[in-house]
Amino acid sequence: MARLAYMSFKKLLAHTHDVCRQINIDNWRPDYIVGITRGGLTPAKLISHYYNLPMYTLDIRLRQDLSGIGTESNVRMARDAWGGPIGGRDRLLHKDVTNILIVDDINDSGATFLHLQNDWQNNCIPEDERWNYVWGNNVRFAVIVENTSSEFKGVTYYSKEINKLEEDVWIVFPWEEWWTL
């Protein structure tokens, strides 16, 4: 059974500030922030306020979803990342390409971010090799906790590192079980 590691809200704020510091050092600016429901919403909102940028949500549910709602696909965001409407003027190499920061609480298995990459790429021009440029340039990923054993290796910004292959730990964020703290 996994060891529970509780993160305080104060610690979450410090980790989020560290992510913002890394973005500043990189001299990269997102045009908007995307928070992955549910865990990514709080850090995404904090980052959006820090930079005074709009924030959007993206609902990705890969575990058993009892609500019947399912996972959301947002082709508009994919087109923003790609550089505009498919078949229209190619903006990929121009200054007006949209930079998007995708935020979640943890890159655990990597399934959420891999799903998002596949979804966006498949809804634009899937076979175009320029997607290799989009990921990591126009679209970057930020998390509070990075699991180094995750299948997704594209997280640019993170504050805390764990390796779940070496230590079975479950991070309990302040919005989970907040009533017990």
N, C-alpha and C positions, 0 to 999 in steps of 0.2 A: 504494500500500500504506500502511496506517495506521502512524503513528508509535506505538511502544510507550512508555507512561509507567508506570513501576513505582511502586507505592505501598508504603512500608514499613509494618510493623505499628505502629510508633510513630506514624507519620502517620495511620494508620487510627484509632488510639486518640484522637488529637487531634481528628480530624474527628467521630468519634462523640460525644466530649465536647461539641463545638460544637453538634451536633444536640440533645443533652440540655439545653444552656444555652438554646437557642431555645424548647424546650418549656417550660422553667421561666419564661422571660420571658413567654410566652403565657399562663401560669397555666392550662394545660390539662393534664388528667391522663388518660392511658389507663387502662382497667380491665385490659387485657391487650395483649400485643405479639404480632404475627404476623410471622414471618420467612418470606420467599419463598425457596424452595430454588433454588439452592444459594447464590447470592451474598449473600442477605439474612440468612442464618442467623447469621453471626458478629456483625455489627452489632446484630441483633435480640437476641441473647443478652447482649451487653454492655449494651444499653439496659435489658433486663429485669432484670439484676442491679443496675444503677444505681438503678432505681426499686423494686426488690424486688417485681416483678410477674410473674405467670405468662407464659410464652411458648409459643406454638403455631406449628406450621409449616404452610405451604400449598405444595403442589407444583404449580407451574405450568410446563409445558414447551411452549413455543410453537415452538421450533426443532425440527428433525428429532429425534424421540425414538426411539432404536433399542432401548430397553428393552421397549417394548410396554406400559408402565405407563400412559402418558398423563397428562393434566392432571387434577388433583384439584379437585372442587367441594366447598365446605363450606357447606351451607345453614344449619347451626347458627350460624356466624359472621354470615351474611347476616341471619338473624333477630335476632341480638344487636344488630346495627347498626340494623336497622329498628325494633326496640323490642319484640320478642317474637314468639310464634307468630302466624302469619297467621290471621286470624279470631278471635283472642283479644283481650284488652284492649289497646288502642292505647296504647303507652307513649312514643311519639315525643316528646311534649311534656312528659313527666314526668322527674323527677330520676333515676329508675332505669334510664334508657337506657344501654346499654353503650357506652363509648368504646373504640375499637379503633385502635391504631397499626400500620399496615402498613409493614414495613421491607424494603428491598432495597438492594443495593450501588449500583446506578446506575439512573436513569431514562434509558435509552438511546433507543430508538425510541418508547417509551410503550406498546408492545403488551401487556406483562404487566399493567400497571395498568388499561388499557382493557378487557382481557379480564376481569379480576377485577370491575370495575364492572358490566360487562354480565352476567356470570355471577350475581353476587349479586342484582342488580336483577331479572333474569329469573326467579330462583327465589323471589322474594317477590311483590310486586305491581308488575309492570313499568311500568305506565302512570301510576302515582301520582306527581304532581309533588313530593311530599314527599321523594323521593330527592334532589332538588336541595339539600335541607337536610342530609340524612345525609352526603353527600360534602363533606368540609371541616369538618364539625361533629362528628358521632358517629364518623366514620371519617376519619382523616387519614393522609397518606402521608409517609414519611421515607426519604431516601436519602443516601448519602455523596456521590455525584456526580450533579449535575443537568445533563442535556444540554438547553440552552435551545431547541434545535431539535426537541425531542421532540414528538410529537403529543399526549401527555398533559400537560395544564397544571395538574394538581391537586396537585402535590407541595407540602406545607406547609413541611417542614423539610429542609434540605440544607446541606452545608458547603462543597463545592467545585462550581464552575460551569464548564462547558465548552460550546462550540458546535461540534458536529461538522460543520455545514455550512461553517464557516470554517476549521476545522482537523481533519483526519482523524487522530484519536488513539484509541488503544485503551488503556484503563486496565487495568493488570495488578495485581490486588489481591493481598495477601500470601498468601492461601490458594491462589492460582493460581501455579504454578511456584515454590512456596516452597522446593523442594529446590535451586533454582539461586541463591538469594539468599545 
